[in-house]
Amino acid sequence: MKMKSRLPELMQSRGIDQKTLAAETGLSPTTVGKLYRSHFDRIDNHTVTTLCKYFGLKKLDDLIQIVWEKDDIEGKQV
């Protein structure tokens, strides 16, 4: 299982780039870049709430999508 950010889609719908998003939200460009490329292991509450407020999202899965991989057993805890 991996988590995929929907940030590229959200940004494209607003017509903004990573630099603009960082400037308008106060998030660091590094944080925005990692989320944009889905290169993250965890995401903190401040980042989630900031992005959800900025894009008007009501659910976490509007920002982060869980992608099950072939070898995963859905619902199995590790």
mmCIF file of the N, C-alpha and C atoms, coordinates in Angstrom:
data_MODEL
# 
_entry.id   MODEL 
# 
loop_
_atom_site.group_PDB 
_atom_site.id 
_atom_site.type_symbol 
_atom_site.label_atom_id 
_atom_site.label_alt_id 
_atom_site.label_comp_id 
_atom_site.label_asym_id 
_atom_site.label_entity_id 
_atom_site.label_seq_id 
_atom_site.pdbx_PDB_ins_code 
_atom_site.Cartn_x 
_atom_site.Cartn_y 
_atom_site.Cartn_z 
_atom_site.occupancy 
_atom_site.B_iso_or_equiv 
_atom_site.pdbx_formal_charge 
_atom_site.auth_seq_id 
_atom_site.auth_comp_id 
_atom_site.auth_asym_id 
_atom_site.auth_atom_id 
_atom_site.pdbx_PDB_model_num 
ATOM 1   N N  . MET A 1 1  ? 0.841   -1.167 0.000   1.00 0.00 ? 1  MET A N  1 
ATOM 2   C CA . MET A 1 1  ? 0.000   0.000  0.000   1.00 0.00 ? 1  MET A CA 1 
ATOM 3   C C  . MET A 1 1  ? 0.888   1.232  0.000   1.00 0.00 ? 1  MET A C  1 
ATOM 4   N N  . LYS A 1 2  ? 0.451   2.235  -0.743  1.00 0.00 ? 2  LYS A N  1 
ATOM 5   C CA . LYS A 1 2  ? 1.145   3.502  -0.703  1.00 0.00 ? 2  LYS A CA 1 
ATOM 6   C C  . LYS A 1 2  ? 0.112   4.620  -0.701  1.00 0.00 ? 2  LYS A C  1 
ATOM 7   N N  . MET A 1 3  ? 0.556   5.774  -0.296  1.00 0.00 ? 3  MET A N  1 
ATOM 8   C CA . MET A 1 3  ? -0.338  6.921  -0.280  1.00 0.00 ? 3  MET A CA 1 
ATOM 9   C C  . MET A 1 3  ? 0.065   7.855  -1.412  1.00 0.00 ? 3  MET A C  1 
ATOM 10  N N  . LYS A 1 4  ? -0.925  8.302  -2.161  1.00 0.00 ? 4  LYS A N  1 
ATOM 11  C CA . LYS A 1 4  ? -0.687  9.171  -3.310  1.00 0.00 ? 4  LYS A CA 1 
ATOM 12  C C  . LYS A 1 4  ? -1.368  10.514 -3.055  1.00 0.00 ? 4  LYS A C  1 
ATOM 13  N N  . SER A 1 5  ? -0.602  11.553 -3.231  1.00 0.00 ? 5  SER A N  1 
ATOM 14  C CA . SER A 1 5  ? -1.131  12.898 -3.052  1.00 0.00 ? 5  SER A CA 1 
ATOM 15  C C  . SER A 1 5  ? -1.935  13.318 -4.275  1.00 0.00 ? 5  SER A C  1 
ATOM 16  N N  . ARG A 1 6  ? -3.042  13.971 -4.022  1.00 0.00 ? 6  ARG A N  1 
ATOM 17  C CA . ARG A 1 6  ? -3.844  14.529 -5.110  1.00 0.00 ? 6  ARG A CA 1 
ATOM 18  C C  . ARG A 1 6  ? -3.519  16.008 -5.335  1.00 0.00 ? 6  ARG A C  1 
ATOM 19  N N  . LEU A 1 7  ? -2.419  16.447 -4.729  1.00 0.00 ? 7  LEU A N  1 
ATOM 20  C CA . LEU A 1 7  ? -2.022  17.844 -4.835  1.00 0.00 ? 7  LEU A CA 1 
ATOM 21  C C  . LEU A 1 7  ? -1.828  18.322 -6.276  1.00 0.00 ? 7  LEU A C  1 
ATOM 22  N N  . PRO A 1 8  ? -1.182  17.529 -7.148  1.00 0.00 ? 8  PRO A N  1 
ATOM 23  C CA . PRO A 1 8  ? -1.036  18.005 -8.533  1.00 0.00 ? 8  PRO A CA 1 
ATOM 24  C C  . PRO A 1 8  ? -2.378  18.341 -9.201  1.00 0.00 ? 8  PRO A C  1 
ATOM 25  N N  . GLU A 1 9  ? -3.380  17.487 -8.984  1.00 0.00 ? 9  GLU A N  1 
ATOM 26  C CA . GLU A 1 9  ? -4.708  17.717 -9.570  1.00 0.00 ? 9  GLU A CA 1 
ATOM 27  C C  . GLU A 1 9  ? -5.343  18.981 -9.005  1.00 0.00 ? 9  GLU A C  1 
ATOM 28  N N  . LEU A 1 10 ? -5.222  19.137 -7.680  1.00 0.00 ? 10 LEU A N  1 
ATOM 29  C CA . LEU A 1 10 ? -5.807  20.301 -7.018  1.00 0.00 ? 10 LEU A CA 1 
ATOM 30  C C  . LEU A 1 10 ? -5.148  21.593 -7.497  1.00 0.00 ? 10 LEU A C  1 
ATOM 31  N N  . MET A 1 11 ? -3.836  21.553 -7.616  1.00 0.00 ? 11 MET A N  1 
ATOM 32  C CA . MET A 1 11 ? -3.105  22.735 -8.057  1.00 0.00 ? 11 MET A CA 1 
ATOM 33  C C  . MET A 1 11 ? -3.442  23.069 -9.512  1.00 0.00 ? 11 MET A C  1 
ATOM 34  N N  . GLN A 1 12 ? -3.543  22.057 -10.334 1.00 0.00 ? 12 GLN A N  1 
ATOM 35  C CA . GLN A 1 12 ? -3.868  22.282 -11.744 1.00 0.00 ? 12 GLN A CA 1 
ATOM 36  C C  . GLN A 1 12 ? -5.254  22.915 -11.880 1.00 0.00 ? 12 GLN A C  1 
ATOM 37  N N  . SER A 1 13 ? -6.193  22.466 -11.039 1.00 0.00 ? 13 SER A N  1 
ATOM 38  C CA . SER A 1 13 ? -7.547  23.022 -11.115 1.00 0.00 ? 13 SER A CA 1 
ATOM 39  C C  . SER A 1 13 ? -7.574  24.495 -10.744 1.00 0.00 ? 13 SER A C  1 
ATOM 40  N N  . ARG A 1 14 ? -6.613  24.933 -9.943  1.00 0.00 ? 14 ARG A N  1 
ATOM 41  C CA . ARG A 1 14 ? -6.505  26.347 -9.557  1.00 0.00 ? 14 ARG A CA 1 
ATOM 42  C C  . ARG A 1 14 ? -5.539  27.126 -10.452 1.00 0.00 ? 14 ARG A C  1 
ATOM 43  N N  . GLY A 1 15 ? -4.792  26.407 -11.260 1.00 0.00 ? 15 GLY A N  1 
ATOM 44  C CA . GLY A 1 15 ? -3.830  27.058 -12.138 1.00 0.00 ? 15 GLY A CA 1 
ATOM 45  C C  . GLY A 1 15 ? -2.647  27.658 -11.394 1.00 0.00 ? 15 GLY A C  1 
ATOM 46  N N  . ILE A 1 16 ? -2.204  26.960 -10.343 1.00 0.00 ? 16 ILE A N  1 
ATOM 47  C CA . ILE A 1 16 ? -1.078  27.464 -9.555  1.00 0.00 ? 16 ILE A CA 1 
ATOM 48  C C  . ILE A 1 16 ? 0.076   26.476 -9.583  1.00 0.00 ? 16 ILE A C  1 
ATOM 49  N N  . ASP A 1 17 ? 1.267   26.983 -9.294  1.00 0.00 ? 17 ASP A N  1 
ATOM 50  C CA . ASP A 1 17 ? 2.446   26.126 -9.223  1.00 0.00 ? 17 ASP A CA 1 
ATOM 51  C C  . ASP A 1 17 ? 2.848   25.942 -7.758  1.00 0.00 ? 17 ASP A C  1 
ATOM 52  N N  . GLN A 1 18 ? 3.883   25.137 -7.545  1.00 0.00 ? 18 GLN A N  1 
ATOM 53  C CA . GLN A 1 18 ? 4.323   24.819 -6.187  1.00 0.00 ? 18 GLN A CA 1 
ATOM 54  C C  . GLN A 1 18 ? 4.762   26.066 -5.423  1.00 0.00 ? 18 GLN A C  1 
ATOM 55  N N  . LYS A 1 19 ? 5.477   26.938 -6.095  1.00 0.00 ? 19 LYS A N  1 
ATOM 56  C CA . LYS A 1 19 ? 5.977   28.159 -5.457  1.00 0.00 ? 19 LYS A CA 1 
ATOM 57  C C  . LYS A 1 19 ? 4.814   29.033 -4.979  1.00 0.00 ? 19 LYS A C  1 
ATOM 58  N N  . THR A 1 20 ? 3.805   29.161 -5.807  1.00 0.00 ? 20 THR A N  1 
ATOM 59  C CA . THR A 1 20 ? 2.629   29.959 -5.454  1.00 0.00 ? 20 THR A CA 1 
ATOM 60  C C  . THR A 1 20 ? 1.892   29.343 -4.271  1.00 0.00 ? 20 THR A C  1 
ATOM 61  N N  . LEU A 1 21 ? 1.708   28.024 -4.304  1.00 0.00 ? 21 LEU A N  1 
ATOM 62  C CA . LEU A 1 21 ? 1.021   27.349 -3.205  1.00 0.00 ? 21 LEU A CA 1 
ATOM 63  C C  . LEU A 1 21 ? 1.771   27.562 -1.893  1.00 0.00 ? 21 LEU A C  1 
ATOM 64  N N  . ALA A 1 22 ? 3.071   27.404 -1.914  1.00 0.00 ? 22 ALA A N  1 
ATOM 65  C CA . ALA A 1 22 ? 3.875   27.608 -0.707  1.00 0.00 ? 22 ALA A CA 1 
ATOM 66  C C  . ALA A 1 22 ? 3.715   29.040 -0.194  1.00 0.00 ? 22 ALA A C  1 
ATOM 67  N N  . ALA A 1 23 ? 3.784   30.001 -1.085  1.00 0.00 ? 23 ALA A N  1 
ATOM 68  C CA . ALA A 1 23 ? 3.671   31.407 -0.684  1.00 0.00 ? 23 ALA A CA 1 
ATOM 69  C C  . ALA A 1 23 ? 2.289   31.735 -0.122  1.00 0.00 ? 23 ALA A C  1 
ATOM 70  N N  . GLU A 1 24 ? 1.244   31.188 -0.735  1.00 0.00 ? 24 GLU A N  1 
ATOM 71  C CA . GLU A 1 24 ? -0.121  31.515 -0.314  1.00 0.00 ? 24 GLU A CA 1 
ATOM 72  C C  . GLU A 1 24 ? -0.570  30.772 0.944   1.00 0.00 ? 24 GLU A C  1 
ATOM 73  N N  . THR A 1 25 ? 0.061   29.647 1.247   1.00 0.00 ? 25 THR A N  1 
ATOM 74  C CA . THR A 1 25 ? -0.334  28.873 2.431   1.00 0.00 ? 25 THR A CA 1 
ATOM 75  C C  . THR A 1 25 ? 0.624   29.032 3.603   1.00 0.00 ? 25 THR A C  1 
ATOM 76  N N  . GLY A 1 26 ? 1.839   29.485 3.318   1.00 0.00 ? 26 GLY A N  1 
ATOM 77  C CA . GLY A 1 26 ? 2.840   29.572 4.375   1.00 0.00 ? 26 GLY A CA 1 
ATOM 78  C C  . GLY A 1 26 ? 3.562   28.258 4.624   1.00 0.00 ? 26 GLY A C  1 
ATOM 79  N N  . LEU A 1 27 ? 3.236   27.233 3.834   1.00 0.00 ? 27 LEU A N  1 
ATOM 80  C CA . LEU A 1 27 ? 3.942   25.955 3.946   1.00 0.00 ? 27 LEU A CA 1 
ATOM 81  C C  . LEU A 1 27 ? 5.303   26.087 3.274   1.00 0.00 ? 27 LEU A C  1 
ATOM 82  N N  . SER A 1 28 ? 6.258   25.302 3.718   1.00 0.00 ? 28 SER A N  1 
ATOM 83  C CA . SER A 1 28 ? 7.583   25.401 3.116   1.00 0.00 ? 28 SER A CA 1 
ATOM 84  C C  . SER A 1 28 ? 7.558   24.824 1.699   1.00 0.00 ? 28 SER A C  1 
ATOM 85  N N  . PRO A 1 29 ? 8.366   25.380 0.816   1.00 0.00 ? 29 PRO A N  1 
ATOM 86  C CA . PRO A 1 29 ? 8.451   24.838 -0.546  1.00 0.00 ? 29 PRO A CA 1 
ATOM 87  C C  . PRO A 1 29 ? 8.862   23.367 -0.552  1.00 0.00 ? 29 PRO A C  1 
ATOM 88  N N  . THR A 1 30 ? 9.687   22.965 0.405   1.00 0.00 ? 30 THR A N  1 
ATOM 89  C CA . THR A 1 30 ? 10.102  21.561 0.504   1.00 0.00 ? 30 THR A CA 1 
ATOM 90  C C  . THR A 1 30 ? 8.906   20.669 0.804   1.00 0.00 ? 30 THR A C  1 
ATOM 91  N N  . THR A 1 31 ? 8.074   21.082 1.749   1.00 0.00 ? 31 THR A N  1 
ATOM 92  C CA . THR A 1 31 ? 6.871   20.309 2.105   1.00 0.00 ? 31 THR A CA 1 
ATOM 93  C C  . THR A 1 31 ? 5.943   20.196 0.905   1.00 0.00 ? 31 THR A C  1 
ATOM 94  N N  . VAL A 1 32 ? 5.704   21.304 0.238   1.00 0.00 ? 32 VAL A N  1 
ATOM 95  C CA . VAL A 1 32 ? 4.826   21.303 -0.936  1.00 0.00 ? 32 VAL A CA 1 
ATOM 96  C C  . VAL A 1 32 ? 5.403   20.393 -2.020  1.00 0.00 ? 32 VAL A C  1 
ATOM 97  N N  . GLY A 1 33 ? 6.699   20.478 -2.261  1.00 0.00 ? 33 GLY A N  1 
ATOM 98  C CA . GLY A 1 33 ? 7.340   19.658 -3.288  1.00 0.00 ? 33 GLY A CA 1 
ATOM 99  C C  . GLY A 1 33 ? 7.249   18.172 -2.998  1.00 0.00 ? 33 GLY A C  1 
ATOM 100 N N  . LYS A 1 34 ? 7.473   17.793 -1.736  1.00 0.00 ? 34 LYS A N  1 
ATOM 101 C CA . LYS A 1 34 ? 7.386   16.372 -1.378  1.00 0.00 ? 34 LYS A CA 1 
ATOM 102 C C  . LYS A 1 34 ? 5.966   15.853 -1.546  1.00 0.00 ? 34 LYS A C  1 
ATOM 103 N N  . LEU A 1 35 ? 4.987   16.628 -1.114  1.00 0.00 ? 35 LEU A N  1 
ATOM 104 C CA . LEU A 1 35 ? 3.599   16.205 -1.277  1.00 0.00 ? 35 LEU A CA 1 
ATOM 105 C C  . LEU A 1 35 ? 3.204   16.151 -2.751  1.00 0.00 ? 35 LEU A C  1 
ATOM 106 N N  . TYR A 1 36 ? 3.670   17.101 -3.517  1.00 0.00 ? 36 TYR A N  1 
ATOM 107 C CA . TYR A 1 36 ? 3.372   17.135 -4.953  1.00 0.00 ? 36 TYR A CA 1 
ATOM 108 C C  . TYR A 1 36 ? 3.848   15.851 -5.637  1.00 0.00 ? 36 TYR A C  1 
ATOM 109 N N  . ARG A 1 37 ? 5.029   15.377 -5.240  1.00 0.00 ? 37 ARG A N  1 
ATOM 110 C CA . ARG A 1 37 ? 5.603   14.165 -5.844  1.00 0.00 ? 37 ARG A CA 1 
ATOM 111 C C  . ARG A 1 37 ? 5.229   12.889 -5.082  1.00 0.00 ? 37 ARG A C  1 
ATOM 112 N N  . SER A 1 38 ? 4.399   13.011 -4.059  1.00 0.00 ? 38 SER A N  1 
ATOM 113 C CA . SER A 1 38 ? 4.014   11.868 -3.202  1.00 0.00 ? 38 SER A CA 1 
ATOM 114 C C  . SER A 1 38 ? 5.232   11.207 -2.568  1.00 0.00 ? 38 SER A C  1 
ATOM 115 N N  . HIS A 1 39 ? 6.218   11.993 -2.213  1.00 0.00 ? 39 HIS A N  1 
ATOM 116 C CA . HIS A 1 39 ? 7.428   11.505 -1.543  1.00 0.00 ? 39 HIS A CA 1 
ATOM 117 C C  . HIS A 1 39 ? 7.366   11.872 -0.069  1.00 0.00 ? 39 HIS A C  1 
ATOM 118 N N  . PHE A 1 40 ? 6.476   11.203 0.659   1.00 0.00 ? 40 PHE A N  1 
ATOM 119 C CA . PHE A 1 40 ? 6.346   11.472 2.084   1.00 0.00 ? 40 PHE A CA 1 
ATOM 120 C C  . PHE A 1 40 ? 6.005   10.182 2.818   1.00 0.00 ? 40 PHE A C  1 
ATOM 121 N N  . ASP A 1 41 ? 6.453   10.104 4.062   1.00 0.00 ? 41 ASP A N  1 
ATOM 122 C CA . ASP A 1 41 ? 6.132   8.960  4.915   1.00 0.00 ? 41 ASP A CA 1 
ATOM 123 C C  . ASP A 1 41 ? 5.007   9.294  5.881   1.00 0.00 ? 41 ASP A C  1 
ATOM 124 N N  . ARG A 1 42 ? 4.913   10.585 6.207   1.00 0.00 ? 42 ARG A N  1 
ATOM 125 C CA . ARG A 1 42 ? 3.863   11.046 7.111   1.00 0.00 ? 42 ARG A CA 1 
ATOM 126 C C  . ARG A 1 42 ? 3.550   12.492 6.756   1.00 0.00 ? 42 ARG A C  1 
ATOM 127 N N  . ILE A 1 43 ? 2.392   12.925 7.210   1.00 0.00 ? 43 ILE A N  1 
ATOM 128 C CA . ILE A 1 43 ? 1.976   14.300 6.965   1.00 0.00 ? 43 ILE A CA 1 
ATOM 129 C C  . ILE A 1 43 ? 1.368   14.815 8.265   1.00 0.00 ? 43 ILE A C  1 
ATOM 130 N N  . ASP A 1 44 ? 1.784   16.000 8.686   1.00 0.00 ? 44 ASP A N  1 
ATOM 131 C CA . ASP A 1 44 ? 1.307   16.470 9.983   1.00 0.00 ? 44 ASP A CA 1 
ATOM 132 C C  . ASP A 1 44 ? -0.032  17.196 9.874   1.00 0.00 ? 44 ASP A C  1 
ATOM 133 N N  . ASN A 1 45 ? -0.654  17.347 11.018  1.00 0.00 ? 45 ASN A N  1 
ATOM 134 C CA . ASN A 1 45 ? -1.986  17.930 11.114  1.00 0.00 ? 45 ASN A CA 1 
ATOM 135 C C  . ASN A 1 45 ? -2.026  19.353 10.543  1.00 0.00 ? 45 ASN A C  1 
ATOM 136 N N  . HIS A 1 46 ? -1.028  20.149 10.836  1.00 0.00 ? 46 HIS A N  1 
ATOM 137 C CA . HIS A 1 46 ? -0.989  21.531 10.348  1.00 0.00 ? 46 HIS A CA 1 
ATOM 138 C C  . HIS A 1 46 ? -0.998  21.566 8.816   1.00 0.00 ? 46 HIS A C  1 
ATOM 139 N N  . THR A 1 47 ? -0.205  20.716 8.197   1.00 0.00 ? 47 THR A N  1 
ATOM 140 C CA . THR A 1 47 ? -0.144  20.672 6.734   1.00 0.00 ? 47 THR A CA 1 
ATOM 141 C C  . THR A 1 47 ? -1.480  20.247 6.143   1.00 0.00 ? 47 THR A C  1 
ATOM 142 N N  . VAL A 1 48 ? -2.077  19.208 6.720   1.00 0.00 ? 48 VAL A N  1 
ATOM 143 C CA . VAL A 1 48 ? -3.377  18.717 6.235   1.00 0.00 ? 48 VAL A CA 1 
ATOM 144 C C  . VAL A 1 48 ? -4.443  19.794 6.368   1.00 0.00 ? 48 VAL A C  1 
ATOM 145 N N  . THR A 1 49 ? -4.549  20.387 7.541   1.00 0.00 ? 49 THR A N  1 
ATOM 146 C CA . THR A 1 49 ? -5.602  21.388 7.741   1.00 0.00 ? 49 THR A CA 1 
ATOM 147 C C  . THR A 1 49 ? -5.373  22.624 6.866   1.00 0.00 ? 49 THR A C  1 
ATOM 148 N N  . THR A 1 50 ? -4.124  23.031 6.709   1.00 0.00 ? 50 THR A N  1 
ATOM 149 C CA . THR A 1 50 ? -3.823  24.185 5.860   1.00 0.00 ? 50 THR A CA 1 
ATOM 150 C C  . THR A 1 50 ? -4.247  23.921 4.420   1.00 0.00 ? 50 THR A C  1 
ATOM 151 N N  . LEU A 1 51 ? -3.890  22.753 3.887   1.00 0.00 ? 51 LEU A N  1 
ATOM 152 C CA . LEU A 1 51 ? -4.239  22.428 2.498   1.00 0.00 ? 51 LEU A CA 1 
ATOM 153 C C  . LEU A 1 51 ? -5.737  22.222 2.322   1.00 0.00 ? 51 LEU A C  1 
ATOM 154 N N  . CYS A 1 52 ? -6.373  21.572 3.285   1.00 0.00 ? 52 CYS A N  1 
ATOM 155 C CA . CYS A 1 52 ? -7.822  21.368 3.191   1.00 0.00 ? 52 CYS A CA 1 
ATOM 156 C C  . CYS A 1 52 ? -8.565  22.699 3.212   1.00 0.00 ? 52 CYS A C  1 
ATOM 157 N N  . LYS A 1 53 ? -8.138  23.624 4.079   1.00 0.00 ? 53 LYS A N  1 
ATOM 158 C CA . LYS A 1 53 ? -8.772  24.949 4.109   1.00 0.00 ? 53 LYS A CA 1 
ATOM 159 C C  . LYS A 1 53 ? -8.528  25.692 2.796   1.00 0.00 ? 53 LYS A C  1 
ATOM 160 N N  . TYR A 1 54 ? -7.312  25.652 2.316   1.00 0.00 ? 54 TYR A N  1 
ATOM 161 C CA . TYR A 1 54 ? -6.952  26.375 1.096   1.00 0.00 ? 54 TYR A CA 1 
ATOM 162 C C  . TYR A 1 54 ? -7.768  25.903 -0.108  1.00 0.00 ? 54 TYR A C  1 
ATOM 163 N N  . PHE A 1 55 ? -7.913  24.585 -0.243  1.00 0.00 ? 55 PHE A N  1 
ATOM 164 C CA . PHE A 1 55 ? -8.626  24.034 -1.397  1.00 0.00 ? 55 PHE A CA 1 
ATOM 165 C C  . PHE A 1 55 ? -10.110 23.785 -1.124  1.00 0.00 ? 55 PHE A C  1 
ATOM 166 N N  . GLY A 1 56 ? -10.568 24.042 0.108   1.00 0.00 ? 56 GLY A N  1 
ATOM 167 C CA . GLY A 1 56 ? -11.976 23.836 0.448   1.00 0.00 ? 56 GLY A CA 1 
ATOM 168 C C  . GLY A 1 56 ? -12.373 22.371 0.505   1.00 0.00 ? 56 GLY A C  1 
ATOM 169 N N  . LEU A 1 57 ? -11.453 21.522 0.979   1.00 0.00 ? 57 LEU A N  1 
ATOM 170 C CA . LEU A 1 57 ? -11.705 20.081 1.031   1.00 0.00 ? 57 LEU A CA 1 
ATOM 171 C C  . LEU A 1 57 ? -12.414 19.711 2.330   1.00 0.00 ? 57 LEU A C  1 
ATOM 172 N N  . LYS A 1 58 ? -13.324 18.765 2.250   1.00 0.00 ? 58 LYS A N  1 
ATOM 173 C CA . LYS A 1 58 ? -14.082 18.315 3.428   1.00 0.00 ? 58 LYS A CA 1 
ATOM 174 C C  . LYS A 1 58 ? -13.620 16.957 3.943   1.00 0.00 ? 58 LYS A C  1 
ATOM 175 N N  . LYS A 1 59 ? -12.912 16.187 3.087   1.00 0.00 ? 59 LYS A N  1 
ATOM 176 C CA . LYS A 1 59 ? -12.480 14.840 3.468   1.00 0.00 ? 59 LYS A CA 1 
ATOM 177 C C  . LYS A 1 59 ? -10.993 14.675 3.167   1.00 0.00 ? 59 LYS A C  1 
ATOM 178 N N  . LEU A 1 60 ? -10.331 13.917 4.000   1.00 0.00 ? 60 LEU A N  1 
ATOM 179 C CA . LEU A 1 60 ? -8.903  13.678 3.823   1.00 0.00 ? 60 LEU A CA 1 
ATOM 180 C C  . LEU A 1 60 ? -8.610  12.975 2.503   1.00 0.00 ? 60 LEU A C  1 
ATOM 181 N N  . ASP A 1 61 ? -9.506  12.093 2.077   1.00 0.00 ? 61 ASP A N  1 
ATOM 182 C CA . ASP A 1 61 ? -9.236  11.379 0.829   1.00 0.00 ? 61 ASP A CA 1 
ATOM 183 C C  . ASP A 1 61 ? -9.394  12.274 -0.414  1.00 0.00 ? 61 ASP A C  1 
ATOM 184 N N  . ASP A 1 62 ? -9.812  13.506 -0.222  1.00 0.00 ? 62 ASP A N  1 
ATOM 185 C CA . ASP A 1 62 ? -9.772  14.473 -1.319  1.00 0.00 ? 62 ASP A CA 1 
ATOM 186 C C  . ASP A 1 62 ? -8.354  15.001 -1.509  1.00 0.00 ? 62 ASP A C  1 
ATOM 187 N N  . LEU A 1 63 ? -7.501  14.788 -0.503  1.00 0.00 ? 63 LEU A N  1 
ATOM 188 C CA . LEU A 1 63 ? -6.110  15.245 -0.550  1.00 0.00 ? 63 LEU A CA 1 
ATOM 189 C C  . LEU A 1 63 ? -5.123  14.089 -0.714  1.00 0.00 ? 63 LEU A C  1 
ATOM 190 N N  . ILE A 1 64 ? -5.372  12.997 0.012   1.00 0.00 ? 64 ILE A N  1 
ATOM 191 C CA . ILE A 1 64 ? -4.479  11.834 0.008   1.00 0.00 ? 64 ILE A CA 1 
ATOM 192 C C  . ILE A 1 64 ? -5.281  10.586 -0.344  1.00 0.00 ? 64 ILE A C  1 
ATOM 193 N N  . GLN A 1 65 ? -4.796  9.837  -1.305  1.00 0.00 ? 65 GLN A N  1 
ATOM 194 C CA . GLN A 1 65 ? -5.466  8.610  -1.752  1.00 0.00 ? 65 GLN A CA 1 
ATOM 195 C C  . GLN A 1 65 ? -4.616  7.399  -1.372  1.00 0.00 ? 65 GLN A C  1 
ATOM 196 N N  . ILE A 1 66 ? -5.262  6.365  -0.846  1.00 0.00 ? 66 ILE A N  1 
ATOM 197 C CA . ILE A 1 66 ? -4.556  5.109  -0.565  1.00 0.00 ? 66 ILE A CA 1 
ATOM 198 C C  . ILE A 1 66 ? -4.618  4.247  -1.820  1.00 0.00 ? 66 ILE A C  1 
ATOM 199 N N  . VAL A 1 67 ? -3.456  3.790  -2.260  1.00 0.00 ? 67 VAL A N  1 
ATOM 200 C CA . VAL A 1 67 ? -3.366  2.943  -3.452  1.00 0.00 ? 67 VAL A CA 1 
ATOM 201 C C  . VAL A 1 67 ? -2.882  1.571  -3.008  1.00 0.00 ? 67 VAL A C  1 
ATOM 202 N N  . TRP A 1 68 ? -3.748  0.588  -3.158  1.00 0.00 ? 68 TRP A N  1 
ATOM 203 C CA . TRP A 1 68 ? -3.384  -0.788 -2.809  1.00 0.00 ? 68 TRP A CA 1 
ATOM 204 C C  . TRP A 1 68 ? -2.549  -1.374 -3.931  1.00 0.00 ? 68 TRP A C  1 
ATOM 205 N N  . GLU A 1 69 ? -1.484  -2.037 -3.554  1.00 0.00 ? 69 GLU A N  1 
ATOM 206 C CA . GLU A 1 69 ? -0.612  -2.667 -4.530  1.00 0.00 ? 69 GLU A CA 1 
ATOM 207 C C  . GLU A 1 69 ? -0.932  -4.157 -4.610  1.00 0.00 ? 69 GLU A C  1 
ATOM 208 N N  . LYS A 1 70 ? -0.447  -4.785 -5.643  1.00 0.00 ? 70 LYS A N  1 
ATOM 209 C CA . LYS A 1 70 ? -0.766  -6.180 -5.945  1.00 0.00 ? 70 LYS A CA 1 
ATOM 210 C C  . LYS A 1 70 ? -0.537  -7.125 -4.759  1.00 0.00 ? 70 LYS A C  1 
ATOM 211 N N  . ASP A 1 71 ? 0.549   -6.944 -4.049  1.00 0.00 ? 71 ASP A N  1 
ATOM 212 C CA . ASP A 1 71 ? 0.892   -7.862 -2.958  1.00 0.00 ? 71 ASP A CA 1 
ATOM 213 C C  . ASP A 1 71 ? 0.238   -7.519 -1.626  1.00 0.00 ? 71 ASP A C  1 
ATOM 214 N N  . ASP A 1 72 ? -0.518  -6.439 -1.574  1.00 0.00 ? 72 ASP A N  1 
ATOM 215 C CA . ASP A 1 72 ? -1.184  -6.039 -0.331  1.00 0.00 ? 72 ASP A CA 1 
ATOM 216 C C  . ASP A 1 72 ? -2.439  -6.866 -0.116  1.00 0.00 ? 72 ASP A C  1 
ATOM 217 N N  . ILE A 1 73 ? -2.724  -7.088 1.123   1.00 0.00 ? 73 ILE A N  1 
ATOM 218 C CA . ILE A 1 73 ? -4.002  -7.712 1.490   1.00 0.00 ? 73 ILE A CA 1 
ATOM 219 C C  . ILE A 1 73 ? -4.805  -6.606 2.140   1.00 0.00 ? 73 ILE A C  1 
ATOM 220 N N  . GLU A 1 74 ? -5.822  -6.161 1.450   1.00 0.00 ? 74 GLU A N  1 
ATOM 221 C CA . GLU A 1 74 ? -6.603  -5.029 1.920   1.00 0.00 ? 74 GLU A CA 1 
ATOM 222 C C  . GLU A 1 74 ? -7.156  -5.289 3.319   1.00 0.00 ? 74 GLU A C  1 
ATOM 223 N N  . GLY A 1 75 ? -6.934  -4.344 4.187   1.00 0.00 ? 75 GLY A N  1 
ATOM 224 C CA . GLY A 1 75 ? -7.463  -4.428 5.542   1.00 0.00 ? 75 GLY A CA 1 
ATOM 225 C C  . GLY A 1 75 ? -6.590  -5.194 6.516   1.00 0.00 ? 75 GLY A C  1 
ATOM 226 N N  . LYS A 1 76 ? -5.561  -5.870 6.052   1.00 0.00 ? 76 LYS A N  1 
ATOM 227 C CA . LYS A 1 76 ? -4.695  -6.633 6.941   1.00 0.00 ? 76 LYS A CA 1 
ATOM 228 C C  . LYS A 1 76 ? -3.745  -5.687 7.658   1.00 0.00 ? 76 LYS A C  1 
ATOM 229 N N  . GLN A 1 77 ? -3.682  -5.795 8.968   1.00 0.00 ? 77 GLN A N  1 
ATOM 230 C CA . GLN A 1 77 ? -2.779  -4.949 9.746   1.00 0.00 ? 77 GLN A CA 1 
ATOM 231 C C  . GLN A 1 77 ? -1.429  -5.599 9.850   1.00 0.00 ? 77 GLN A C  1 
ATOM 232 N N  . VAL A 1 78 ? -0.387  -4.767 9.810   1.00 0.00 ? 78 VAL A N  1 
ATOM 233 C CA . VAL A 1 78 ? 0.972   -5.254 9.931   1.00 0.00 ? 78 VAL A CA 1 
ATOM 234 C C  . VAL A 1 78 ? 1.550   -4.959 11.278  1.00 0.00 ? 78 VAL A C  1 
# 
